[in-house]
Amino acid sequence: MLVRPRSGRVVAGVCAGLADRFGLSRTLVRLLFVLSFLLPGTQLIIYVVLWVLVPSEGTDRAARRRGL
């Protein structure tokens, strides 16, 4: 399940959450995200949407998504 962790956040925890979910290094995901800004696209909009939609670890919304 994709959640934004409370520890290890740099901005909102989106990159850390994606790294944890897919078993990647948090540093690698952050680096890829920053490098993606060199390409034209909607990276910032996607980040903000994920920030809003992905629940933070330990919240009621995260518990409901896990079915607890």
N, C-alpha and C positions, 0 to 999 in steps of 0.2 A: 504494500500500500504506500502511496506517495503522501508523505507529510513533511512539513518544514520543521526540522529539529530545533529545539530551544538552545542547544549548545553548538558552537561552531559556526554561528551565523556571521556573515560579513555585512550584508545589506538586509535581506529579508529571509534568507535561508532557502531560497528557491534552488540555487545551484547545489547546496549541500543536500537538500532533499532528493534531488535528481541523482546525485552521485551515490547516496546511500541506497536508493531504490534499485539502481542498476549495477551496484557493486563496483563503482569506479572511484578513483581518487577525487576528493573534493577539489584539490588544487587543479587537477586536469580539467574538470568540468568548468571551473571558474575561468581558467585560461582560455578554453575553447569559446566560452561565452564572450569574453573580452575581445578575442580575435575575430569573432563573428561580426563585430561592429565595423570591421574593415570592408565588409561586403554590404551592398545595398539590401535593405529588407526591413522587416518589422520586429527586430529583436527586442527592442525596448517595450513595445506593446505586448509581445508575448510574455515577457518577464512580469510585467505589471498584471496581466490577466492571471498568470500562474500564482502570483502573490495573493491575489484576491480569492482565487478558487481553491487552492491547496490549503487544507487546514493546518494549523500549527500543532505540533506535538503536544499532547496532554490536554487538548481542548475537548469540549463536548462534541463538536462537529467531527473531530478525528475519531472519537470513540464510536460515534454512530456509523461512520463509514466502515469501521472494522466489524460492526455488528455486535458491539458490547452493550 
